[in-house]
Amino acid sequence: MQLINYSNSILSIVPAAIALTLAIATRRVLLSLGVGIIIGSFLLVGGNPLDALVHLKDMAVSLTWADGDWSLGKPKILLFLVLLGIFTSLLTHSGSNQAFADWAKQHIKGRRGAKLLTACLVFVTFIDDYFHSLAVGAIARPVTDKFKVSRAKLAYILDSTAAPMCVLMPVSSWGASIIATLAGLLVTYNITDYTPMGAFVAMSLMNYYAVFALIMVFVVAWFSFDIGSMARLERAALNEIHDETVETGHPNGRVFALIVPVLVLIVATVSAMIYTGAQASETFSLLSAFENTDVNTSLVFGGTCGVLAVILCTIGTIKTSDYPKAIWQGIISMRGAITILILAWIISTVVSEMHTGEYLSTLVAGNIHAGFLPVILFMLAGVMAFATGTSWGTFGIMLPIAAAMAVKVEPSLIIPCMSAVMAGAVFGDHCSPISDTTILSSTGAHCNHIDHVTSQFPYALTVAASAAAGYLALGMTGSAPLGFVVTGIVMVVLIFILKDKKKTTA
């Protein structure tokens, strides 16, 4: 089927623009992405309804069948998400989360320790942001309550460690999705300097917002750096009394039933990544193994091992008849994430076929200095993620646009530009009251949702302003280390300017 070329027409931006406008007006991401896909299909085939339906079918089929052969990368990612849902659900039903919380309450001695424990748990729960927000919330909430840490502070720590860590780690649902998107973009633009894994690692090193959002969490936890409404909520928490009775979970939950499955999940996934990478490398080295690994297969293997470990470790704490119910609830919990991801993949195809990036690049070329591209894309991605409430949808729309614009304007900036999109998407997601991660963080902390949104916003904005300065330096000089240093300097200056003189007890 011959598709119409819109690379020189303003119509090329229509599908993406409609998706964005609808998202802002309706706050319904799935509907907005779906309408954008349908309109894009009609435009690409010249308005013929039957041809549009055929093209929609072709785009959907291409997720699993391309070039006359099976393409199982994307289905494996969806299977990994299902496994994660089952994994989390079984842990919750077994009471393992609550058992760990009871153990932690006996060993943590102060407010600072409670906050640092919560922040450090991300290093073992980074596999998925949903898993992190809900599991760590359940584990840490009794501990932070005991030491009178506000629920808003707990929600902030959950939210600002979840997405930033997930977006930086290849061994996560986010990393797998982004790497899959990168693989297609590298082929589309014939970029051979990077493998998909190599490009992801390079982009992570330039993801100034995610890196410094994590740093900010530890600054807040250690120094009780409280600004805006957080300072008021923290002072109020010192006078609050929470009911510390067990709220959910089996009374016979076991600590090892949480620790062992998480370790199995991580070790199995990393081991599979090294193995599959070694099989694809001519000479073995750890770096080459990770660069050439089959991420999707490794994630499925690790997820399967993790689920089996949970089942074995929870024998006796979950009734045999309750296992099907727990597994089904885990599958259902990932329904939204899976639907968004599928639509994001399809609209990414639409944006690419509409040549949206090429058209936008003609507006930038000759009018805007190429060095401004990273910071502009950072802000655009932030606005989009804020409006839609999803980082993943933003990745799907903005990464192809960023790649196309960079290739046309300044090819050497393709990695910085895509990294800026990743950073902006996480920033906008953090600030959005309709973001899944924001909502789940409020839920995990049992915090008033508006309290969480308003108390987190000053921290997100501080890190975003610092990152914007870093992307400006990166775009103008091409130096990633300089951009990192500039981001750090600006953030330190802003912290000293904004620091509330009314400190709470650490």
C-alpha positions, 0 to 999 in steps of 0.5 A, spaced: 500 500 500 502 506 497 502 511 503 502 519 502 508 523 504 507 528 509 514 530 510 513 537 507 506 538 510 503 541 516 498 535 516 504 531 518 503 534 525 496 532 526 496 525 529 500 527 534 497 534 535 490 531 536 493 526 541 496 531 545 490 536 545 485 530 546 489 528 552 489 535 555 482 536 554 479 529 556 485 527 561 484 520 557 490 517 555 488 511 551 482 515 548 487 520 545 492 515 543 487 511 539 484 517 536 491 520 534 492 513 531 486 512 527 486 519 524 493 518 522 491 512 518 486 515 515 491 521 512 496 516 510 492 512 506 488 518 503 482 518 507 479 511 504 476 508 510 477 500 508 485 502 506 485 505 513 482 499 516 487 495 513 493 499 515 491 499 522 491 491 521 498 491 518 501 496 524 498 491 529 500 485 526 507 488 525 508 488 532 509 480 532 510 479 524 515 483 520 518 482 514 515 475 513 518 472 520 515 472 527 518 478 531 517 476 538 521 482 542 515 486 543 510 480 546 516 478 550 516 485 553 508 484 554 509 477 557 514 480 562 509 485 565 504 480 566 509 476 570 511 482 574 504 483 576 503 476 578 510 477 582 507 483 586 500 480 587 503 474 590 508 478 595 502 482 597 497 476 598 503 472 602 504 478 607 511 478 605 511 485 605 508 486 612 513 481 615 519 485 612 516 492 615 515 489 622 522 486 621 525 493 619 521 497 625 525 493 630 532 495 627 531 502 624 532 507 630 530 514 627 527 519 622 533 519 618 534 511 618 527 510 616 527 515 610 534 512 608 531 505 608 525 507 604 530 511 599 535 505 598 529 500 597 529 502 590 536 498 589 532 492 589 525 494 587 527 498 580 524 492 576 518 496 575 515 503 578 508 500 579 512 494 583 516 499 587 511 504 589 506 499 591 511 494 594 516 499 598 510 503 600 507 497 604 514 495 606 516 502 609 509 506 611 509 502 618 516 504 619 516 511 617 509 512 621 513 510 627 518 515 626 513 520 624 515 522 617 509 525 613 506 521 608 507 526 603 515 525 604 514 518 604 510 519 597 515 523 595 521 518 596 517 513 593 515 517 586 522 520 586 525 514 586 521 509 582 521 512 575 528 515 575 531 509 577 527 505 572 528 509 566 536 508 568 536 501 568 536 496 562 533 491 567 526 494 568 520 494 564 522 501 562 529 499 560 526 494 556 521 498 552 525 504 551 531 499 548 525 496 543 524 503 541 531 505 540 532 498 536 527 501 531 530 508 530 537 506 529 535 501 524 530 507 521 536 512 521 541 507 519 545 509 525 551 503 526 555 507 531 551 504 537 547 498 539 540 499 542 543 497 549 549 501 547 545 507 546 540 506 552 547 506 556 549 513 553 542 516 554 542 514 561 548 517 562 545 524 559 539 523 563 540 529 568 533 529 571 533 522 573 540 522 576 539 528 580 532 527 582 535 521 585 540 525 588 535 530 591 531 524 594 538 522 598 539 530 600 532 530 602 532 524 606 539 526 610 538 533 611 531 534 612 531 539 606 524 541 606 521 546 602 514 549 600 508 545 603 513 539 605 516 543 610 509 544 613 506 537 612 513 535 616 512 539 622 505 537 622 507 529 622 511 530 628 504 531 632 500 525 628 499 519 631 498 513 626 495 506 627 500 501 626 496 495 626 497 490 620 493 493 615 493 487 609 497 481 608 497 474 611 499 474 619 504 468 617 508 472 612 515 471 612 521 476 611 525 471 606 519 470 602 520 477 600 528 478 599 529 471 596 524 472 590 527 479 589 534 477 589 532 471 584 528 476 579 534 480 579 540 475 579 536 471 574 535 476 569 542 479 569 545 472 568 540 471 562 542 478 559 550 476 560 549 469 557 545 471 551 550 477 550 555 472 550 552 468 545 552 474 540 559 476 541 565 474 538 569 475 544 566 475 551 567 481 555 562 484 560 561 490 556 560 486 550 555 481 553 551 487 555 551 491 549 549 485 545 544 481 550 537 479 548 534 484 553 527 481 552 528 474 553 532 475 559 527 479 562 522 473 561 526 468 564 528 473 570 520 474 571 519 467 570 524 465 575 522 470 580 514 468 580 517 461 581 521 463 587 515 467 590 510 461 589 516 456 593 517 461 598 510 462 600 507 455 600 504 455 607 502 463 607 497 463 601 492 458 601 492 453 595 485 455 592 487 463 593 493 462 588 489 463 582 485 469 585 492 472 586 495 470 579 489 473 576 489 480 580 496 480 578 495 480 571 489 485 571 493 490 575 498 490 568 492 491 564 493 499 563 500 499 562 500 493 557 494 497 553 498 504 553 505 500 551 501 497 545 498 504 543 504 507 544 508 503 539 503 503 534 502 511 534 510 511 534 509 508 527 504 513 525 508 519 527 514 515 523 510 514 517 507 521 517 514 524 517 512 528 523 520 529 525 522 531 518 517 536 518 518 539 525 526 539 523 525 544 517 521 549 522 527 549 526 533 548 521 535 555 520 531 558 525 533 555 532 541 554 533 542 546 533 545 547 540 538 549 543 535 542 541 536 538 547 533 543 552 527 545 547 525 537 547 526 536 554 521 542 555 516 539 550 517 532 553 515 535 560 509 539 557 507 532 554 508 528 560 504 533 564 498 533 560 498 526 558 500 523 565 504 518 562 512 517 560 511 511 556 506 515 551 511 521 551 517 516 549 512 513 544 511 520 541 517 524 542 523 519 541 521 518 534 520 526 533 527 527 537 531 522 532 528 525 526 529 532 528 536 531 530 538 527 524 536 533 519 539 538 524 545 536 527 546 528 527 551 528 532 546 530 537 541 524 536 543 521 543 543 527 547 536 529 544 533 522 545 536 523 552 533 529 553 526 526 551 527 521 556 528 526 562 523 531 560 518 525 560 520 523 567 519 530 569 512 531 566 510 525 569 512 527 576 508 533 576 502 530 573 496 529 578 493 524 573 500 520 572 499 512 574 506 513 578 504 519 582 497 516 583 500 509 585 505 513 590 500 516 593 496 510 594 502 506 596 504 511 602 496 512 604 497 520 602 492 525 600 493 525 593 493 533 592 498 533 598 503 529 594 502 533 588 503 539 591 509 537 596 513 534 590 512 539 585 517 544 588 523 538 588 521 536 581 521 543 578 528 545 582 531 538 579 528 540 572 531 547 572 538 544 573 537 539 568 535 544 563 541 548 564 545 542 563 542 540 557 543 547 554 550 546 556 550 539 553 547 542 546 552 548 545 558 544 547 557 537 545 560 535 552 556 530 556 560 531 562 560 538 562 552 538 562 552 533 568 557 538 572 553 544 570 546 541 572 550 539 579 552 546 580 545 549 578 542 544 583 546 546 589 545 553 588 538 552 588 538 548 594 541 554 598 537 559 595 530 555 597 532 552 603 527 553 609 530 555 615 525 552 619 528 545 619 524 539 622 528 534 626 532 529 622 
